[in-house]
Amino acid sequence: MAAKKGALITTTTENRQLPMEQIRNIGIIAHIDAGKTTTTERILFESGKTYKYGSVDEGSTVTDWMDQERERGITIVSAAITTFWTTKIKGDVAQSAHRVNIIDTPGHIDFTVEVERSLRVLDGAVMIFDGRTGVEPQSETVWHQADRYNVPRVCALNKLNLVGADFDGSIASIRERLSPNAAPLDIPIGIEHDLHGVVDLIEMKAFTYKSQKDNKLTEEEIPQELREKAEKYRGELLEKVAEFDDEVLEKYLDGKELKPAEIKRAIRRGVISGKFFPILGGDNRMVTVQRILDAIVEYLPSPLDVPAVRGINPKTSSEEERKTGNEEPLSAIAFKVNVDPNIGKLVWLRIYSGTVKAGSNVYNSTKSSSERIGRIVLLHADQRELVEEAYSGEIIAAVGLKDTVTGDTICDANNPILLENIQFPEPVISLAIEPKTRQDQEKMGYAMNRLGEEDPTFKVKSNHETGQTIISGMGELQLEVLVDRMKREFNVEATTGAPQVAYKETIQNPARGEGKYIRQTGGRGQYGHCLLRVEPKGRGEGSEFVSEIKGGAIPIEFIPAIEKGVVEALEKGILAGYPVTDIKVAVYDGSFHDVDSSEIAFKIAGSMAVQTAAKNAELVLLEPIMKVAVSTPDQFMGEVIGDLSSRRAQIMGTETRGVLQVVNGLVPLAELTGYATTLRSVSEGRASYYMEPSHYQEVPKNITEGIIGKKEEKTEEN
């Protein structure tokens, strides 16, 4: 009988205390529809974790366990699962079983937060590419995310058995667009429907299989027609990896024959250094997945291979490090929070050093507070397995951490450390949401708080002018899924308005402003007076407040009140009601009254002064610009480019990717409403598109006037 979703399994996990060199914490990352989840399913089947492999199309996958994921056929939340793998060479056991902790991540840009926080804690990753198209837009995005966190990668070309497969073109696109230090470890025998094996460039032998369902490899000599190609790619491989091992380099330069074990040692050192990226090629047949599992074990780092984690001691403000090891003081980062209907709040932790036991007290150095871990569970997609203790190098979830949120550091109170937090992108789209009944009103607030804990890119705020609740996120799909989750998981019925673009305001010039708030109503009055200076900052640098008060012109206790008034005014907006960003505000002078001055008076004065200064500094409106890639058959190129041009697009260029033409451009998000429907219409349903946030830029003056006009109309109506 299948376990209920979220149920606790109390069995004892095998191999919990394997040597750390036999543990791999890896993620599966890729562009949407490249085959991440399907590859994960095959890995689980091939390693004996499951007894049949699930299908995305049939909604039977292990890691896509949410109802919305199975209905839509996409990954929405990252899922963690553990399996074990023993590499085999020529049918003989080569080494002990390795424990492989896998996180399957979403490919859709709306759920990029899941990729970001997963890469923050992973030791390595398998990057899946569609072998028909090579590097796609989201491939570049997740690759650069992995670069940011120094995550070593093994690459895999998927779908080489499908029409349009292009092995050489895909390799070239990886080298041109991602890294020149990438090389295949094998080449396919046959292509498209004729794919029936690989040439191993390390062993220089061919391994073939007879049919799609065949799980057995036959060792053969390399086909004559592939020998020259195999020699070429092997030469490139040796040239790239020899530099990572002195012994291998010496033999390579002397022209001596290298043993497979020596080549693998050099590859592993190159991968762990983050400077070399091996590429495997094939499809989702078991033989390809076996090679991926072998590569995970042979080339990706164990927790011992990654550098010691570094952080700040909150007591001394000095930098410290924590080496991987159970004997070290506890240090862990909370990288994800989710609410389980059966257990409650689950906080996912990556333990970098030390151990932690169920029922123990820990220290949240981000919040400077003590917390108690009630229970510890291992994650198996939607199943939870109770354990008594968690060890260094593990990824687990804890129950009972009430105040801990994503990015917080959990550590030993006697040896505190504060690890680097996780940075998330700002939302680009919002919509108004209203509960259908008064009963739903109460439940909606609770539901949104819970969902906001889970997803740091999901923001909620109230519009005091209209009385509406506004939710914001990375895209329409993300918000649609969150509203659906409110209904299914929290029984909240709500209606939503049309999506609205998340505009921002900023200033173009330095300026000054004065705020003076005086009220005398008989008895004690109110007096607050300050002078502010505003200056523009670089795009994307955010807001900053500084005090330049000297000589006690304003008592120091009133400075925080001025800052609060400034922050609230900037968040509310000055030009059109959108948050003001990329601005530095400095309070440099003012005056006070011995009796009448108060915090509230200076808060109001600060708000008045920054509004005056900003208006003097030439306010402009900023809009989110999206990076758009449209894939279309050649005959529809004219219609696609013409439609994009009508949407204020800046066409950046075109390229051929497989059998399709790809149009790359930068398009204002405001102009992309209804684009999916239009694209289907102009291409007879044969074109598709991908978009992701690029940057903010100034809105043209005539469009700004229209936006302000609409805002004023809505305000008058309300």
N, C-alpha and C positions, 0 to 999 in steps of 0.2 A: 504493500500500500504506500502510495507516495506521501511524502511529508507535506504538511500544510505550509503555504507560503509564510516565511518568517518564523517557522516553528523552530524550537530549540532542539538540537540533536545532542544527546549526552554520551555518544560513543567516544571512545578514546582514539585520538588521531595517531596514526602510525608515523614513525620517523619524525617526531616533534623535535627531538634534540640531535638532529643530524649535525655533523661538523659544518661550520658556516661556509666553508669553501664549496659545500655541496648544495647551497641554496641560491636560487635565482629569483629576484624580484623584477618582473618584466611587464611591459605594457604592449598591447597590440594597437598601433596607431596608423591612420591612413586617411585619404580622401573618402568622402561618402561613396558607398557602393563599390569600393575596391575589393571587398571581401574579408574585412576584419572578423566579423562575427562568425562567418562560415569557417574561416581558418581556425578560430578558437574552438568551434564545435569539433572540427576534425582532430585538433590537438587533444581534446578531452577524450575522444573516442579512441584514438590511436594509443594514448597512454593508459587506457584502461579505466579512466575516470567514469565514463558513461558506456552503456552497452548498445546504444544506437546514436547516430549523429542527427542533431536537430536541423531543421530547415527554416531559414528566415521566411521564405514564401509561405510555409505551412504554419508559421507561428509556434514552432516546437523547440526553439533553441533554449539552452540552459541559461546563458548570460543575458539574453533579452527576455526577462521574465515579467516585466510590467505589462499590463493589458494594453496600454497605449503603444508600447514597442511592438508587440505581436500584431496588433491591428494595422499599424502603419508600416511595418517591415523595416524599421530603423532603430538604431541604438540611441536612447535618450539619456540614460544615466550609466556611468561606468560601473562595471560589475567585477568583483574579485572572486577568484576561485583558485584552488590549489590542486596540483596533480604531481605525479612522480614520473621520472623518465630515466631509463638506463640506456646509454648509447651502446650500439652493437657494431662491431667491425667484423665483416666476413662471417656473421652469424654467431660469433663468440662474444661473451660479455666482456666489455672493455674496462668498465669501472662500476662503482657502486651507484645505486639509485640517487638521482638528484631531485630535490624538491623544487618545483617550479610554481611560484606564486604569480598568477596572471591577472592583469587588469585589462579588460576589454573596454575600449573607450569609444564614444560617439564620433562620427565623421562630420555630422552637420554643424556648420559654423554657429548656429544658435546655441549649441550646447558646448561651446569651446571651453567653458569653465571646467568641465569634467576632464578634458585633456590637460589643461593647465595645472590643475591641482594633482593629477595623477603623475605627470612628469616631474613634479616637484619632489616626489618621494621615491621614484623608481630608480633602480640601478642600471637598467638597460631596457631596450625596446626593440620590437620587431616592426619594421615599417613595411606595410603592404602597398604595392603599386598595381594598378590595372595594367597588365602587359600589352594591352591594345593602345593605351594612350600615354603610358609613362607618367611623368610628373604632371599632376593637375594642381589647380590653385590651392586647394586645402592641403595637398601634399606639401607645398612650400610653407604654408602656415604652421603645420605641426612640426615640420623639420626645424624651422627656426625656433619654435618653442622648445624643442629638444636641445637645440644648440644653447639656448639661454640657460638651461639647467645642466649642461654638460652631460647629457645622457648618451652613452654609447649605443650604437644601432647596428642591427643586422637587417638587410633589405631582402624582400622577397617579391619577385614578379609573379603575379597571379593571372589566371585566365589566358595563359598562352595556348590553351586548347580551343579557344573561341575564334570565330571569324574576325579578321582584322588584327590578330596578334602580331606584334612587332618587337622581337627580342632586341635586336641591334639598336633600333630607334629608341626603345625604352632605356637601354643602358646609356645611350648618348644623352638623353634628356636629363638623366640623373647627374651625369658628369657636368653637363653645361649649366644646369639650373640649381643644383644642390651642392655637389662637391666633386672636384676632379679626382679626389682620392677614393674612388669607388671602383670595384672590379668584381666581375662574376666569379663564383667558385665552380660553376658548372654552366654548360650550354645545352639547350634542348636538342633532342633527337626528333626531328619532325617539328611541325608547327601547325597551329589551328587543329583541325580534327585528326591530323596525322601525328600529333604529339604522342610518343610512346616510350620516352625515356630521357636520360640525361648523360652527358659526358662529364665525369668528375675531373676537374682540372687539377686537383691535388694528386689523386691517384693515377690520373691519365688512363682511366678505364671507362667503358660504357656500361650503363645499367639500364636495361629495358624491361618493359612489362607489356603484356599482350592486349589487355582491354581496359576499359574505364573502371571496371570493378576489381581488376587484378591487383592484389596487394603484395605480390612477390616480384622481386627483382632478379633478372638474369644478368650475370656478369659476362660481358663480351669485349672483344677488341673494338677500338674506336672505328666507326665506319670510315672508309677511305675518303669519302667526299667531305667529312667533317674534320679530318686530321689537321689540315692547314689552319682552319679557323680555331681549332682547339689549341694549337701551338701558339697562335697569335695572342689569344686571350690569356693563356698560361704565362706567356712572357710578360704581358702587362701586369698580371697578378704578382709575379715574383719581383718585378721592378718596384712595385708600390709597397710591398710588405717587407722587403729585405732590410730596409733602413731601420726597422723597429727591433732588430735582433742582431747584435754585433757578429755572432758566430755565423748566422745565416748570410749576413752581408758579405763577410769575408769569403765564404764558399761561393756565393753568387758572383762576386767580382772575379774570382779565380776560375770561373766556368765549371765548377764541380757540381755533380748531381746532388740535389737536395732531397732528403727523405721526407715523406708525408708528415711525419711527426714534427720535423723542424719547421716546415711551412706553416703547419697549424699553430705552432708556438709563436711564430712571428705574426700571424694573423691575429691571434688573441691579444698580443701586446699592442698591436696597432689599433684594434677595436677598443680595448680598455683605455687607451690614451685619448680616444675620441677623434683620432686623426685618420682612421681607415674604416671603410664601410663595405663589408662583403655583400655580394648580391647572389641570391639563389633564384632559380627560375623554374616555373612549372605551372601547376594548377592546384586544385584542391584534392587530387588523388592522395591516397595514403602515403605513397612513396615520397611525394614532395613534402608532406607534413613531417614524415620521419626525419628528413634532412633538415627541416626547420628546427625540430626539437634537438637534433644533434648539434646544430649551430648555436642554439641557446645555451646548451650545456658547455660546449667546447670554447665558445668565443666571448659570450657576454659575461660581465663581472659578477662575482659573488659579493656579498656585503663587505668582505675583507679586502676586496680589490678597489673599492671606491675610497677617495680621500676621507680622512676623519672630518666629521661635521664640525663647523665652527660657529660660534655665537658670542654674545656679549654677556658677561656676568653682571646682572642688574645691581649687585651690591657695590662692585668696584668699577663698573663701566669699562673694564678691560676685556680684550678678546681672549676667548678660551676655546679649546677643542675637546671633542669627545671621540675617542677611538671606538671602533666597533668591538664589542666584547661584553659578556655578561657581568664581568667583574667591575666594569666602569660604573660611575653614577648614572642614574636614569636620565635619558634625554629622548624626547619624542615630539613629533609635530602632529597636530590634528589637521588632517587634510580634507576631511569630508564629514558632514553631518547628515544623517537622514532619520526620519521618524518611522519606526517599525510599529505597525498596529498591534502586534502581539507583545513586543518587548518595551517599546517606548523609544526614547532618544538614543540613537547609536552614534558614537563618535569614532570615526576611523582614525587609527594612529599608526604611524610608521615609527618603530622603535629603533633609534640609532645606536643607543648604548644602554647597558644595564638591563634589568629585568623588572617586571611588575606583576604583583599577585592580585587576584580577586579579593576584594575587601580591604585593600590597602589605601592609605592616604597618599596623595601626590600633590605637587605644587604647580599651579598654573602661573608661570612667570610673566605671561602677557597681561593677565588680570591682577597679578599680585595677590592671589587668593588660594586657599587650600581646597581641594576637591577629594571626593572619595570614589574610587572605582568599585562599583558593586559587583559586576560580573564582566568576564572577558570572553569574547566569542571569536572563533575563526569564521571567516566568510566563505560561503560556498554559493555564490549567486544569491538566491532568495532564501537559502537555508543558513542557519546559525548553529555552530557547534561550540558548546560550553567547554572551556578549559580553565584550569586553576592558575596558570602562570604563563606569561608571554616573555619571549627572550629577545635579545639584541638581534637586529636584522629582520625581524618579523613585521608583517602587516596584519593588524588585528582590529577589532572594534571593541569599544568599552561602553558599558551601560552604567549610568549613574553620574556622569559628568554634566551637571546641570548648567553651569555657566560657560562651558568651553564651546568655542565656535571655530569655524574654519580658519586656520592660520595660527592658532594659539600654540604655545610651547608648554608641554607637560614635562616636569623634571623632578629631581630630588630636592626637597626643601633645604637640605643642608649643603647642597652643591648646585645652586640655581644657575641656569643658563637661558638666554633668550635667543632662539634661532630666528633666521631671516623669515619674515612673513611671506605670504603668497599674494602677488599683485593680480588684480582682475580688471578687465576692461570696463569702461563706463557704458551704461545702456544707451542705445541709439533710437529706440522706438517705445512709445507708450500708448496706453488706451485707458479710457474711463471705465470703471466697473461699479455696478450698483447691485445690491442684494434685492431679490424679488420680494422678500417679506421682512418684517421686523425680526423674526426669529433667525432668518438668514444673516441679518446684520451682525448679531452677536457672534455667530459661528464664523463669519467671514474674516473678522479681525484675527481670531485665533488661527484660522487656516493660513492666512497670509503671513503671520508671524512665523509659523512652523515652516512654510515653504521658503521664506526668506532666510531662515537658518540653514536650510539645505543648499540653497543656490545664492551665492553672494552677488550674482549679477541681476537678481530679481529685486527691484526696489519698489517701495510703496510710499506714497505721500498723499496728503490731502490738499486740495485746492480750496483755500478759504473763501475765495471770491465766488466760486460756483458751488461749493459744498460737495464736490465730487471727490471720489477716491481714485487716484491715478496709479496704475501699475506700469512699470517700465522694465525692459529687458533687451536682449541682444537681437531679437527678431520676432516676427509674427508667429512663427511655429512654436517658439519657446513659450510665449504668452498663451497661445491656444492650448498647449499641453498643460500648463499650470492651472488655467481656468478649469480644464477638464478634470484635473486631479482634485481641485477643490470640491467638485461635484461628486466624484467617485469615492474619495477617501475621507472627506469631511462633511459630506451631505449638504453642501452649500449650493443653492440655486442662485445664479447671478446672471445679469445681462451686461454686455460690454458694448462700448461705442466703437466707432471706426478707429483704426490705428492712427496715432499721431506721431509725427517726427519729433525727436528730442532735440530741438534747437537750443542753442546757447547764445549768450550775449558776451561781448568783450569791448574793450576800449582801444582806441588807436593812438591816443596822445596822452602825455602827462597832464595833469590838471590838479587844482586844489578846490577844496570845498569847506564851508563852515557850517557847523550845526550848533544852534543855541536853543535850548529848551528851558523856558521860564514860565512857571505857573504860580500865581499868588491868589489863594482863595480864602484869606483870613486865617491866621494860625500859620503853621509851618508850610512853606511853599516848596517848589521844586526848581532846582537850578542845575543845568548841565551845559557845558560849553566846550567844544573841541574843534580843532582845525586838522584836516586830513589832506594828505597828498596821495594821488593814485598814479600808477605807472603801468604801462602794458608789459606783460611778460611774454615769453616765447610760446608758440602754439603747443598746447598740451601740457603746460607746466602747472596749471591750476592756480589757486588763489593763495595769497600770503598776507598776513597781518604782522606789522612790526610796530614797536613803540620807540619813538625818538625823543620822548619827553625828558627834559633836563631841568634841574633847578626847582622841581616840585610844582610846576605850573598846573599839573593835575596830579592829585595824590595817587600813589601807585595802586591803591585798592580799587580805584575806579577804572583802570585800564582794561581789565577783563570784561567789564560791562560795556565799554565802548566796542571792544572786539565782538562781543555777542550781538550788539546792534548792527555792526557792519556785516557779520556773517549772515544774519537773518535777512538783511536787505539784499545782499548779493544772491542768496538762494531764492528769494521771492522774485527777483528780476526787476529791471528798471525801465528798459526800453519797451519790451513786449511781454513781460511776465515770465521770461525764461532765465535760468540761473546764469549769473555773470561769472566768467572764468578767465584764466590767464591774466590776472590782475594782482598787483602789489599795492597794499594799502598801508600807509604809514601815518600814525598820529604824531604830530610834531609840536603842537601848542594847544593852549586852551586856558580856561580859568575855572575857578570853583568858588562856592559860597560855604563859609564855615558851618552854617546851620542848614541851609536849604538843599545843598548838594546831596544826591543819593545815587545808588546804582541804577535805578530805573530812569532817572533823569539823564544820566550819561549814556545809557543804552539808547534812548530815543535820540539824543544829540548825535551819537555815532551813526545811527541809521540816516538821519537827516543829512549829515555832512557827506557821507559816501554817495548818497543819491545825487546831491548837488555836484560833487566832484566828477562823478561818472558822466553826468549829462554834459559837463563842460569838456569832457575828454573825447567827445565824438564816439558815441556808442554805435556798434554795428552788430548785426545778427550773424551767427555762424550756423552752418548746417552740416550734418554728417554726409560724407561722400563715400560711396561704396565702390569697392573694386569688383568689377563684374566681368565674368568670362562666359560668353555665349557659344555653345558648340552647335554647329548647324551643317547640314549638307550644303555643298557648294552652290546649288541653284538658288538658295534662299539668302545668300550673303547680302545682296543689294537691299532686300526688304529689312533684314535684321539691322544693318548699319543705318539705313534711313530712319527706322523707328527709334534707334538709340540716339541719333542726332537730334531728333525732335524732343528728346527728354533731357536736353542740355548735357549730353554725354561728351566726354573728351576721349575720342578713340585713340588708344595707345598702340594699336598694331594688331595684326592678324598672324596666325600661324596654322600650319597643318598638323593635326594630331590624329594619326591613324587615317580613317576614311572621312573624317570630319574637318571642317574649318573652324577655328576658334577666334572669335573677336574679343579682344581685351579692351576694357575701357574703364573710365572713372565716371560714375553717374551719381547725381544727388539722390539721396534716399527718397526725398519728397516726390521725385518724378517716377518712382518705380511702383507706385500703386497700380495693381491690376496687371503688372507686366507679364506674369505667368500666362494669363489668358490671352493677352495680345500675341505673345510669342508663339503659342500653340496655333493661333489663327493664321499668322503670316508664314508659318513653316509647315502647315498641314500636320501639326502635332509631332514633327520629327526633330525639332530643336530643343535643347535644354539649356539651363543657365545656372551659374553658381555665383553667389556674391558674399562678400565679407566686408566689415568696416575697414576703411582706409584711413581717413583723417577728417578733420573739420576745416571748412573754409568759408570765407565771407559770402553771404547771400547777396546776389545782385540787388541794387537799390530799388528797382521797380517791384521786385518780388517781396522785398522787405516791407514796402509800403502796403502791399496787399495782405501780408500776414498780420501786420499791426492793425489794419482795418478790420480784419475778421475777429481779432482778439477783442477789439473795442466793441464790436457788435454783440459778441457773446456776453461781454460784461454788462452791457446795457440790458440785454434780455433777462439776465439773472438779477 
